[in-house]
Amino acid sequence: MALSPVLVLGAGVIGLSSAIRLREKGHSVRLWAKRFSPYTTSDISAAIWYPYKAAPEDQVRRWGIESLAE
């Protein structure tokens, strides 16, 4: 069964991460963005990363560690 082609909108952290994962799963991916690095929101706002006021705390900590490592 052929996988559907996918259009990802945005070239910030989420858009690029999503496009990579979809390609890894075998999808044909097209990326559309109004701006690319270094002109994305991610370039400006993602300088500091950590889970903030999220629950359940024990799971959020684990998810955060795994996500940051990835």
C-alpha positions in Angstrom: 0.0 0.0 0.0 1.4 3.4 -1.0 1.6 6.1 1.6 -0.1 9.3 1.0 1.9 12.4 0.0 1.9 15.0 2.8 2.1 18.8 2.8 3.7 20.3 5.9 3.1 24.0 6.5 5.9 25.9 8.2 9.7 25.5 8.5 10.1 26.1 12.2 11.0 23.4 14.7 7.7 21.7 14.6 7.3 21.8 10.8 10.8 20.5 10.1 10.6 17.9 12.8 7.2 16.7 11.4 8.6 16.6 7.9 11.6 14.5 8.9 9.5 12.0 10.8 7.0 11.6 7.9 9.9 11.1 5.5 11.4 8.4 7.8 8.0 6.6 7.7 8.1 6.6 3.9 5.8 9.5 3.0 6.5 11.9 0.1 6.7 15.3 1.9 6.4 18.7 0.5 7.3 21.7 2.8 5.7 25.1 2.3 6.7 28.1 4.4 6.4 31.8 4.4 9.8 32.1 6.0 12.8 29.9 6.5 15.7 30.0 8.9 16.9 32.4 10.3 13.6 34.2 9.9 11.2 31.8 11.7 9.6 32.2 15.0 11.5 29.2 16.2 14.8 31.0 15.5 13.8 33.7 17.9 11.7 32.1 20.6 13.3 28.6 21.0 16.5 29.7 22.7 15.4 28.4 26.1 13.5 25.1 26.3 12.0 23.3 29.3 8.6 21.9 30.4 6.7 24.6 32.2 3.7 24.2 34.5 2.7 20.8 33.0 1.3 17.7 34.6 1.6 15.0 35.6 5.1 16.1 36.7 6.8 12.7 36.7 5.6 11.9 33.1 6.3 15.4 31.8 9.9 15.2 33.1 10.4 11.9 31.3 8.8 13.2 28.1 10.9 16.4 28.3 14.1 14.4 28.7 13.3 12.1 25.8 12.2 15.0 23.5 15.3 17.1 24.3 17.6 14.1 23.6 15.8 13.6 20.2 
